Structure formats: structure tokens, C-alpha cells
Amino acid sequence: MEKVYGAQIHRDSGIVRTVKKAVNKSIGQSVFMDEVAYDVARAGNSETKLPENMSVASLLASTTKPMKDIFLETKDLLTTTTARLAERTLPSELTKLDHAGEYSIKLISGAAWRASGKGTANKNAKNVYYLGESIRVGWQTPAGHSRRDWIGMYPVTANFSNQITTASSKGCFVYTHPDENLLAEMVVGDSIFASSVTGVVKAREGKKSSLVEVLQGEALFSSSALPFKVGTYELRLHHGGTHAVLAQSKPFEITTCDSANIVHLFGADTSVDSAVPDPPKESELDELEQLSLALLTIANKAFAVTDSHTVGDPSSPNADGPASRTGGDVVVQTDVVEPLDSVHDPFSFSEVLEEKQARRLGYAIKEYFGVEFASDVLIYAAKHGATVHDVAKRILEARQALSAYSLSIIKP
């Protein structure tokens, strides 16, 4: 090309010349030039040009540090702006809310705390729960609070602001003190009404303030109200059906335990029938039996159904009944129903396993037993009448196969 066109040939492509022209302008110098080059350009006259031999790669390389700073500043700005915009949407009635200091929620320790011996050395276990375990929460509100107040469970990193919730609870919420209108919407299996008042006390907001009537209650997160995923979470008490936050709990962790301790930690009361089909070798019996019981416990947690129903009549409270302890209010009683009784029960209902239940059970098997079971595989097994014992046997076989493979890799 040089022999044909001689000096007329362009050394730079069109895009390189365009970038150089942009950089030569004063508006672009502070963005595309580092501080030293920018000072040199300002020291000269306005006709100062960049060297013709400067490559586009060196020009773009000089933008790395400034652009990184711009990205970080923009990220911080978006974070703070989102929180500020969310806080501006706080309902106006919050400013008129009486006794705001009386709202609180507190976690009630679970199986991890009981297993630790409740000693001061293991105080961190107070805020630890096992995957699938029901979580109980104590709450407190003024007597005149909104009957649509609710508690939601979120990952600790899900929300930007402490004053308003911007993330979805994904169904992991419970009404603290539902009224008759809300309770009229209750259907069998609902987990959002698993809360009720347990007592009425007098409290004092400040040293010089008068006594205030305060309601105390307990909410239960179980079944579909649990996130069923390992992680760190928090609880938020919201005002009157809105996302305005009245109180927050301490962060808590949902984790797993050793599969050999599942039955003991969850306190399951189950037994294995001695008439096991295709009985394994004697050396394998204990391990398979233990695994079957552990899987039965975990499957019950994944398939559990919350049964909430009202007890007590507010119009005629019984002096010895639960309504008398709550000022004649309706009391909601909640039972967690675990459908499986034996390891020989099919882990399905009429050979049908829902997708959500299959995903939960598959995730729990992976976390507790270290074996991956796709939800489609569990649905297929349920369709063909597989029992808890059958699935436990497959888990044991998979673990043994994986164990042999891992040992073969370690050997020289």
C-alpha cells in the first residue's frame, strides 16, 4: 500500500483519529488523560496536540483509574439514593404513631441453643437455627397497634434502609395480631396467620412517663413461611400492611448439622420397622437405618403444613381459657403438621409431589447429606411410589460411591 500511495497513506484508522481529536479538546482532557499529561497540556498553549505516535491502547489505558473511581462513586450514589427515595415513601401516619418505642421483636432460641447446653460460652448458638427448623419469634406492640402489622424474614443484605423494606419477603411473613377481617381470609395450610397474643402487660416508655398497656405475643415461622435456604437473615416488624419498619431483630443464621445428629437435634419421635424390604448386610443396617430416620425428619420439615385455627370467643371469654389472658381477644392456635409417620411411607400425596416441595427436599438432601438430587428425579420417584427408605438407600449408595472415588484420587 505504501508503494502505491506513498505519503498519502494514513497511519491511524478512523476510530483512532476520532479518539485523538476528542482527547485534544479541553473537555476531554480531564477524563481521558492522567494528571501528569493533563498538567503538561494546560501548561502549553491551546494548540497543544498529543503526539501522533500515541496509540489508542495507551489512551484507553489511561482511563482505567478514573473510570473505576466513577463506577464506585456511581454505585455508592445509587445505593444512598435508593434508600433516600424509599424513606420518602414512609406513610404519614408513622409521624403520628403513639408509643413507637414499645415495638420490638426478639428471637426465641431453637435446637442449636438447646444442644449447646445453654451455656454462656455458647451464646452465639442463640441466633442459630437448622435448615427446616421452625423459628419462633416473640413480639411486643402497644395495645392500640394496627391489626395488620406483620413480620417479614429477609437476607441481611436484601434491604438498603433500616426504615423501610424494599425487598420482597417471597411469602416468608406472618401477621402479628390479625383481626377478624384478616382471619376470615384464612384457609387450611396458611402459614401467615401463625401468631397470636399471649398476654397484656403494663410498661413504661421512660422514667417519668405513665404506664402504657402493651401486648405481647409469639409468631411461628414454619412450612412455607421459611426461606429453606442456608444463609444469614433478619426479621422486620412492619406497620399496618405497609413496608415501614417499626423494629428489627438481631441477625441470625440458618445452617445445617451433621446428618448423624439430625434425629437427636430435631427431637423426632420415629422408629424404623424391622421388616425392611431387601434387607442390607448387617454392617450396613445401622447406617441405613440412621440415614432413613434422618431423611424422614428432613422430609417432614420440607413437607410440613401449618394448621392455624382460632380458639376462644371474645364475646364471652372463659375465665380459665386463653381469651382471658388477652383481654377477651381471639387467640390463634397453630400446629405444624408433619405428614410422614414411617420411613416406609411414600414421600408424596397420592403419588404427586409438588415442584416446590421437591426443590426444598432436593436442596435439603444436598446440604445435609452431600448428594445432589434434582427435583425432577424426586418427582419421578414419587410418581412411582418410592418411599423414604428407598430414597435413603439411594443416598447411601451415592455417598459410598462418591467416598470411594474421592479416596482413589487421594491415593498416590
Steps between C-alpha positions, in 0.01 A plus 500: 500500500785739583662437158174583324380801707827620648465773768122519450444179697346552847691354791196497729154363445194719506402412856854574625491846341154564649620409849808721465289795391272454798794479737659814355193702596505655843172337595652158462840558652399456864322173420733323260837629625680425822592787731857540368395516137217734588736740681738498202214577264380788715854643527523529120280701268159400378650365181688230688449169327552147618790317337399344175665173601279464815297181452132464582595222744704742712213752490246246619743361759526845655125494570513193725548675832259792445226273362537263795456791739197620305346151518548475875361849557199422282438174687509678836274772366243252375501318833446813708252645253289183506490507879410872507224460242362202694501695825300779337221252434451430872132527588401828663326325790838393636558856617181477704574155639473485878747307715729408209764390750282210616531310172754219515569147378727240653616161379422196713793260502465169321659155476858627465474687831345202678768268365779734613397462864382863522834604643643849482795365304261402222294819494545529122281190462203712610480648153554176306226281353513185292367478146131406515466577870203714603602841632307659787499876549381700799347839420372800692275786387285770663140393559375742233724373222378423149354152468674470162851528645716222363847346534707412195817293469778621268867439422700761691631651175159524329401850616685833481307686767418425863185712478325339205517158335562499126547124442225242464446256786419228242221372721714483816281715725250470784234742627563582865144554618247442221149632554174331411505634143841351435415175674194468275742458209682212671502168317644162596876496462555875531818579689453879513255492795728300732515767769295604798497708817628320808442770761442865589742690723563854616823662388662840545669665200711736708581555865252785531236378256175334595432129470396372157299188425714272285413179318746214492476212259679228313527430127603175337690478171462151357407319182470743206585799723860375527754594229639143510843615395827522692605858573485794739162666549317764700140564603318831448180612670293716262218744562142443387542312174774736378875451468588759764726336758412532870756257642774260391644184651863410537647317199470123526641209305326206334750216464525121499625242746667164455255252350569257785358752751184600312258274688645592840510876435153523348356278770324270256300215652510242222597139466598267220303186440718190519341358187717690257463388136819364349683510835858620466803341655530514876792741476286741297182472706583762761616756245199451274261506795654821629495658156136398448395661827696815421343524155154443650558794736622729221221394262242582767652848536487550123140376471363649826167682492400775742155455655379824661157530660332733745422405858303702754196723454562872563130562568496257794855437621555201721663589828735205464544513123759664281273791414503619862876554485466727197210717608236286330675516161490219245798268543654321204640157574752358254603140447770386261381181331772263378338252260743205511485244783737229384803456274282268294250776420516632143636853499208628293126552520315263264829457312518875434789712623476874437789680334558728800511208741734309271737797476502538879568133561770489231675803649480351851645167381790684339572712810457226762623190316730642232319333210322691224150388408328699227137589569396314182659181633308527829174573315556195280578282805187621679290429193616138513428458872852532641517506880728691734699179552545460122640850462720455809645185344585692182663776706711244686609337175589836352701599806690172495575539130618860544708403804682226307562738212643771726731249672628375166599854411692548826700178462841550328 
